[in-house]
């Protein structure tokens, strides 16, 4: 008799046969076919990195959630494994929602949210959610152990457990929406992963409009503790909070037996269009790394026509700076993907568009500008561009608003809008950019800001990098570029 996992694995294989890979990433994790959203269960376990993800293997739309699974020896090249868990029990029959993974004495344990629709698929006013446990000896085949934590009476939205071990105990943060629509993160503790006690409410009521805090994560960084989560309901304010939902963090102090005390209130983590549900894990050498879902709810996803949707961001290292700001930068391991280097020395642009002939279907760029010697109104890069610049994703400095802008208005299919960050007060500006088949990730001055956005250039089209300056001159001190190899083993 075939199991729910057998059926799901077969479904995704069949979908792969009819899939179009024209927008499929070369160096970002994406599903073999079908739908992907949040990163789950990120862990270094027995010498390998495991990444799981929310997955609907039956078609390209969000549906009853399974856990897809990939594994890597080096954080760079990845191998696909069979689907890890599928909704097939009374407690998770409508979906195995997001969660985390821990190593319990050599056993890989997944702690996830069992989801049940009480009034039909997609009707979120009548649901039940609980935290569940699945265990594995080999890291591939999982056995469900049932429900380990249920919410208080009256609470329906109660999900996304992140578990870690500290001071001889297990700890878990969970996001919840109270009956009067306040988003909270709760902290629980346990001796054995099965019986859990509420420790305290870590945060509540961060904003009058926020009704849910999804995908919480709680970890030490530098000499502080970081509470990372995705609030739902924040209203846009100037340049801030422009996406459907946000992702960010609060910095504070905590140790077992104490309440969390905040030293820096909520900050957005990434400033592009597509960044949600980041989850962290520890690398083999102790660095704190995250992946996030590089998409956004209710945004257009042209790849659905090709029978797939969803990708992760690049893996990024987190650093806490002296101002208690959490910075993120691509992990150094990614340099192993580089090939075909191309460099340019000093370039001065005078109100012109300049072709570089750098292909930008799967490339990495580092471009350094001399801000002191630049006076153009706008200057910067056209990415995934045609040679005439009629189609391009624009990344530029706007000296009038004093901001760095990532603009998708000429990018291609369906997606529009721009996002921006303040121009740093420095004489040099470095833009470190990764362009894949359907995404752009930008890191400003190393790790000061990041912007992650999906793009879908109208095909067929040349996709190159152009430099430009409008109404004045811009001085570029250097350009380094590489083509990047595929991450799929």
Helices and strands as residue ranges (DSSP letters): H 4-17, E 34-45, E 48-56, E 66-72, E 79-85, E 95-104, E 107-117, E 127-136, E 143-150, E 158-166, E 169-177, E 183-190, E 197-204, E 212-221, E 224-232, E 248-253, E 261-268, E 276-282, E 288-293, G 302-306, E 308-309, E 316-320, E 326-330, G 332-337, E 338-344, E 347-350, E 353-359, E 363-370, E 378-385, E 393-398, E 403-407, E 418-422, E 428-436, E 439-444, E 449-454, E 464-470, E 473-484
